[in-house]
């Protein structure tokens, strides 16, 4: 049975009982939560205890602080989300959290990104998810759990049937972890989104991409897949495209920061002509150049009517390729978000994209450039929009509309609640 508001009072009492000094940051957040009208709703509330994103520095949450906090939350079923990103939690804190997950049946969202949790902490948390059936969204981003820590999560995916979103980006996972995860996802029917960005790979043979492609042929539940910084080349892109001809569920494909050139984009262009499900494609920080941009524009102008967001940021594209994409948007009315900054923007690009915005075909919040005029000449300025806008940082207030294609792990309809 859930205890009604008074989280702060219970926290003060718990600190006294456990002889632990109060953390003023936790105390303030709990006081704010007590005043939250949604505390009585069926949706529940998320306690936002992230250690970053504060105008005034706050005392970050430690392992000892977490021990007191979970003793309070154990009787607070209305707390369904917990954001502990950018704090000072170690493997000891992971042990506390693992125990809490084994006993708690109401927490749906847990964000532990960029703490100091290692391999043993990953083992404990993954082990707790063998039995936990309430957690839907877990972020472990930036914790150096290593290849072995990632293996524990791969094993968990063979057992857990509740988790829908898992973020293991920037966790130093390796070859064996990626292969084991791909194998697990051939059987797992519940996971909808996974971030595997920036693994540590020992070779250039793209074995992991081959295994992930094989998984995509049989997986029918995965909606969102992040494969940034995998050192992927044209061979890997070809294997993914061949698999996606048979896949009808994936809607968001992130191939940013790889080694893809125009030959690889030719395969993606052919995929876009035939695929009827892909909605977001992130090719940021590759080297597709004008030839690759033209492959994409031809597919978008003639055949594809499902892609809604495209990022080609920093791809060494000149005005020729960028104008071709702008022209494709005049005939393709489905593509609503396009991000182009970091390329070789010339006068023709400025005119083409300012015209798109002038006629209302491209909305200001759906691209990363904004037109302005100097001495009668149209130029483009950069805006802070993009597919990865809130991947590592989330505003304390709701700054983007639900479903907007500008944040990592956002297309899957599972909120932080």
C-alpha positions in Angstrom: 0.0 0.0 0.0 1.4 3.4 -1.0 2.1 6.0 1.7 0.5 9.3 0.9 2.7 12.4 0.4 5.2 13.3 3.1 8.3 11.9 1.4 10.4 14.7 3.0 9.2 13.9 6.5 10.0 10.2 6.0 13.4 11.1 4.5 14.3 13.1 7.6 13.2 10.3 9.9 15.2 7.7 7.9 18.3 9.9 8.1 17.9 10.0 11.8 17.3 6.3 12.2 20.3 5.4 10.0 22.5 8.2 11.5 23.1 9.5 8.0 23.4 13.3 7.4 20.6 14.7 5.2 21.5 15.6 1.6 19.9 19.0 1.0 19.5 18.3 -2.7 17.5 15.1 -2.0 15.5 16.9 0.7 14.5 19.7 -1.7 13.5 17.4 -4.5 11.3 15.4 -2.0 9.7 18.6 -0.7 8.8 19.6 -4.3 7.4 16.1 -4.9 5.2 16.4 -1.9 3.6 19.4 -3.5 3.1 17.6 -6.9 -0.6 17.1 -7.7 0.3 14.1 -9.9 1.4 12.2 -6.8 -2.2 11.0 -6.4 -2.6 10.1 -10.1 -2.3 6.7 -11.6 0.6 7.9 -13.8 2.9 8.4 -10.8 5.8 10.8 -10.6 9.5 10.8 -11.4 12.1 12.0 -8.9 14.6 14.0 -10.8 17.8 13.7 -8.9 20.3 14.2 -11.7 23.5 15.8 -10.5 24.0 18.0 -13.6 21.7 20.7 -15.1 21.6 23.0 -12.1 22.4 26.7 -12.1 23.7 26.3 -8.6 25.9 23.2 -7.9 24.2 20.6 -5.8 25.7 17.9 -3.5 25.6 14.8 -5.7 24.0 11.6 -4.5 26.4 9.1 -2.9 26.0 5.4 -2.1 25.1 6.3 1.5 22.5 8.8 0.3 21.0 6.2 -2.0 20.6 3.7 0.9 18.5 6.2 2.8 16.5 7.2 -0.3 15.4 3.7 -1.2 14.3 3.0 2.4 11.9 5.9 1.9 10.8 4.8 -1.6 10.1 1.3 -0.5 6.6 2.4 0.7 6.0 5.0 -2.0 4.3 3.3 -4.9 3.5 6.6 -6.5 7.2 7.1 -7.4 7.4 5.3 -10.7 10.5 7.0 -12.1 14.0 7.7 -10.6 16.6 9.9 -12.4 20.0 9.5 -10.7 22.2 10.5 -13.6 25.5 12.3 -13.1 26.0 11.4 -9.5 28.6 9.5 -7.4 27.2 6.0 -7.3 29.6 3.1 -7.4 29.2 -0.7 -7.3 28.1 -0.3 -3.6 25.2 1.9 -4.8 24.5 -0.6 -7.5 24.1 -3.3 -4.9 21.6 -1.1 -3.0 19.7 -0.4 -6.2 19.7 -4.1 -7.2 18.1 -5.0 -3.8 15.5 -2.3 -4.3 14.7 -3.6 -7.8 14.2 -7.1 -6.5 11.8 -5.9 -3.8 10.0 -3.0 -5.8 7.2 -3.6 -8.2 6.3 -0.1 -9.2 9.4 1.5 -10.6 9.1 1.8 -14.4 12.0 4.2 -15.2 15.6 4.2 -13.9 18.3 6.5 -15.1 21.9 5.7 -13.8 23.8 7.2 -16.6 27.3 8.6 -16.0 27.9 7.3 -12.5 30.9 5.2 -11.5 29.3 1.7 -11.7 31.6 -1.0 -13.0 31.4 -4.7 -13.9 30.3 -6.0 -10.5 27.6 -3.4 -10.2 26.3 -4.3 -13.7 26.2 -7.9 -12.7 24.0 -7.0 -9.6 21.6 -4.8 -11.5 21.3 -7.2 -14.4 20.7 -10.0 -12.0 17.9 -8.1 -10.3 16.2 -7.8 -13.6 16.0 -11.6 -13.9 13.1 -11.4 -11.5 11.9 -7.7 -11.7 8.9 -7.4 -14.0 8.1 -3.7 -13.5 11.1 -1.8 -14.9 10.5 -0.7 -18.5 13.3 1.7 -19.2 16.9 1.5 -18.0 19.7 3.9 -18.8 23.3 2.7 -18.0 25.0 5.1 -20.4 28.5 6.1 -19.6 29.1 3.7 -16.7 32.3 1.7 -17.5 30.8 -1.7 -17.1 33.1 -3.2 -19.8 32.5 -6.2 -22.0 31.9 -8.5 -19.1 29.3 -6.1 -17.6 27.6 -6.0 -20.9 27.5 -9.8 -21.1 25.4 -9.8 -17.9 22.8 -7.6 -19.6 22.9 -9.8 -22.7 22.1 -12.8 -20.4 19.4 -10.8 -18.7 17.7 -10.2 -22.1 17.2 -13.9 -22.5 15.1 -14.0 -19.3 13.5 -10.6 -18.7 10.2 -10.0 -20.5 9.3 -6.6 -19.2 12.1 -4.2 -20.2 11.3 -2.2 -23.4 14.2 0.3 -23.5 17.8 -0.3 -22.7 20.6 2.2 -23.1 24.2 0.7 -23.0 25.9 3.5 -25.0 29.4 4.6 -24.0 29.7 1.7 -21.6 32.9 0.2 -23.1 31.1 -3.0 -24.1 33.0 -5.2 -26.5 32.8 -7.8 -29.3 31.5 -10.7 -27.2 28.8 -8.5 -25.6 27.5 -7.2 -28.9 27.3 -10.7 -30.4 25.6 -12.1 -27.2 23.2 -9.2 -27.3 22.3 -9.8 -30.9 21.7 -13.5 -30.2 19.6 -12.7 -27.2 17.4 -10.3 -29.3 16.6 -13.1 -31.7 14.5 -14.6 -28.9 13.5 -11.5 -26.8 10.1 -10.3 -27.8 9.7 -7.3 -25.4 12.7 -5.0 -26.0 11.7 -2.1 -28.4 14.8 0.2 -28.2 18.5 -0.4 -27.5 21.5 1.9 -27.6 24.8 0.2 -28.3 26.8 3.3 -29.2 30.6 3.4 -29.0 31.7 -0.1 -28.2 35.4 -1.0 -27.9 36.0 -3.3 -30.9 39.4 -5.0 -31.5 39.2 -5.5 -35.2 37.9 -3.9 -38.4 36.1 -7.0 -39.6 32.5 -5.9 -38.7 31.6 -9.2 -37.2 29.2 -7.5 -34.8 27.3 -5.8 -37.7 26.9 -9.2 -39.4 25.4 -10.7 -36.2 23.1 -7.6 -35.6 21.9 -7.9 -39.3 21.2 -11.6 -38.7 19.1 -10.6 -35.6 17.1 -8.0 -37.6 16.0 -10.7 -40.0 14.1 -12.5 -37.3 13.4 -9.8 -34.6 9.9 -8.3 -34.9 9.7 -6.2 -31.8 12.8 -3.8 -32.0 11.7 -0.4 -33.1 14.8 1.7 -32.4 18.5 0.7 -32.8 21.5 2.9 -32.1 24.8 1.7 -33.7 26.9 4.9 -33.6 30.7 4.8 -33.5 30.9 1.1 -34.6 33.5 1.8 -37.3 31.0 0.6 -39.7 31.8 0.7 -43.4 30.0 -0.1 -46.7 30.2 -3.9 -46.1 28.3 -3.5 -42.8 25.7 -1.1 -44.2 25.0 -3.6 -47.1 24.4 -6.4 -44.5 22.1 -4.2 -42.5 20.1 -3.2 -45.6 19.8 -6.8 -46.8 18.4 -7.7 -43.3 16.0 -4.7 -43.3 14.3 -5.8 -46.5 12.9 -8.6 -44.3 12.2 -6.5 -41.2 8.9 -4.6 -40.8 9.3 -3.2 -37.3 12.4 -1.0 -37.1 11.5 2.7 -37.3 14.7 4.5 -36.0 18.2 3.5 -37.3 21.2 5.4 -35.9 24.4 5.0 -37.9 26.1 8.2 -36.8 29.9 8.6 -36.5 30.8 5.6 -38.7 33.0 5.2 -41.8 30.1 5.2 -44.3 30.8 6.7 -47.7 28.6 7.2 -50.8 28.8 3.5 -51.8 27.2 2.5 -48.5 24.5 5.1 -49.0 23.6 3.6 -52.3 22.4 0.5 -50.4 20.5 2.8 -48.0 18.9 4.6 -51.0 17.7 1.3 -52.4 16.4 0.3 -48.9 14.4 3.6 -48.6 12.8 2.8 -52.0 11.5 -0.5 -50.7 11.2 -0.2 -46.9 7.8 0.9 -45.6 8.6 1.3 -41.9 11.8 3.3 -41.3 10.9 6.8 -40.0 14.2 8.2 -38.6 17.6 7.8 -40.2 20.7 9.3 -38.5 23.8 9.4 -40.8 25.6 12.3 -38.9 29.4 12.4 -39.0 30.0 10.0 -41.9 31.3 11.0 -45.3 28.5 10.4 -47.8 29.4 13.6 -49.8 27.3 14.8 -52.8 26.9 11.4 -54.4 25.5 9.9 -51.2 23.1 12.9 -50.7 21.9 12.5 -54.3 21.2 8.8 -53.7 19.1 9.7 -50.7 17.3 12.6 -52.6 16.3 10.3 -55.4 14.8 7.7 -53.1 12.9 10.4 -51.2 11.7 12.2 -54.2 10.5 9.1 -56.1 9.6 6.2 -53.9 9.9 6.7 -50.1 6.9 8.0 -48.2 7.6 6.8 -44.7 10.9 8.6 -43.6 10.1 11.5 -41.3 13.5 12.6 -40.0 17.0 12.6 -41.7 20.3 13.8 -40.2 23.2 14.2 -42.6 25.2 16.6 -40.3 28.9 16.8 -41.0 29.1 14.6 -44.1 31.3 16.8 -46.5 28.2 17.6 -48.7 28.4 20.7 -50.9 25.5 22.8 -52.3 24.9 20.3 -55.0 23.8 17.5 -52.7 22.1 19.7 -50.2 20.0 21.4 -52.9 19.0 18.0 -54.2 17.7 17.1 -50.8 15.8 20.4 -50.5 14.2 19.8 -53.9 13.2 16.3 -52.9 11.3 17.8 -50.0 9.0 19.7 -52.4 7.7 16.4 -53.8 8.0 14.3 -50.6 5.6 15.7 -48.0 6.3 13.1 -45.4 9.9 14.1 -44.5 9.4 16.8 -41.8 12.8 16.9 -40.0 16.1 17.4 -41.7 19.5 18.4 -40.1 22.3 19.6 -42.4 24.7 21.7 -40.4 28.5 20.9 -40.6 28.4 20.5 -44.4 29.8 22.9 -47.1 26.8 25.3 -47.1 26.9 27.7 -50.1 24.6 30.4 -51.5 22.4 27.9 -53.4 21.9 25.9 -50.1 20.9 29.0 -48.2 18.4 30.0 -50.9 16.9 26.4 -51.2 16.4 25.9 -47.4 15.1 29.5 -46.8 12.5 28.9 -49.6 11.5 25.6 -47.9 10.9 27.6 -44.6 9.3 30.6 -46.4 6.5 28.4 -47.9 6.0 26.5 -44.7 7.3 23.2 -46.0 10.0 23.1 -43.3 9.2 24.3 -39.8 11.9 26.2 -37.8 11.9 23.6 -35.0 12.4 20.8 -37.5 15.9 21.7 -38.7 19.2 22.9 -37.4 19.5 26.0 -39.6 17.7 29.3 -39.6 17.8 31.9 -42.5 18.8 35.5 -42.0 19.6 38.2 -44.4 22.7 40.5 -44.7 22.9 43.2 -47.4 20.2 41.4 -49.4 21.9 38.0 -49.3 20.3 35.1 -47.6 22.5 33.1 -45.1 21.9 30.2 -42.7 22.7 30.2 -39.0 23.0 27.1 -36.8 20.2 26.1 -34.4 20.7 23.7 -31.5 18.3 21.1 -32.9 19.2 17.6 -33.8 18.4 13.9 -33.3 20.8 13.7 -30.3 19.8 16.9 -28.7 18.8 15.3 -25.4 20.8 12.1 -25.5 23.2 13.2 -22.7 21.2 16.0 -21.1 17.5 16.5 -20.4 16.0 19.7 -19.3 14.3 19.8 -16.0 11.1 21.1 -17.6 9.4 19.6 -20.6 11.1 21.4 -23.5 10.0 19.3 -26.5 6.7 18.0 -27.6 6.1 14.3 -27.0 7.0 12.3 -30.1 9.2 15.0 -31.5 12.0 13.5 -33.6 14.9 15.2 -31.8 15.9 13.0 -28.9 17.6 9.7 -28.5 15.3 6.8 -27.5 12.2 8.9 -27.9 10.4 7.2 -30.7 9.3 4.3 -28.6 6.0 5.3 -26.9 7.4 4.6 -23.4 8.0 7.8 -21.3 10.2 8.2 -18.3 7.0 7.3 -16.3 
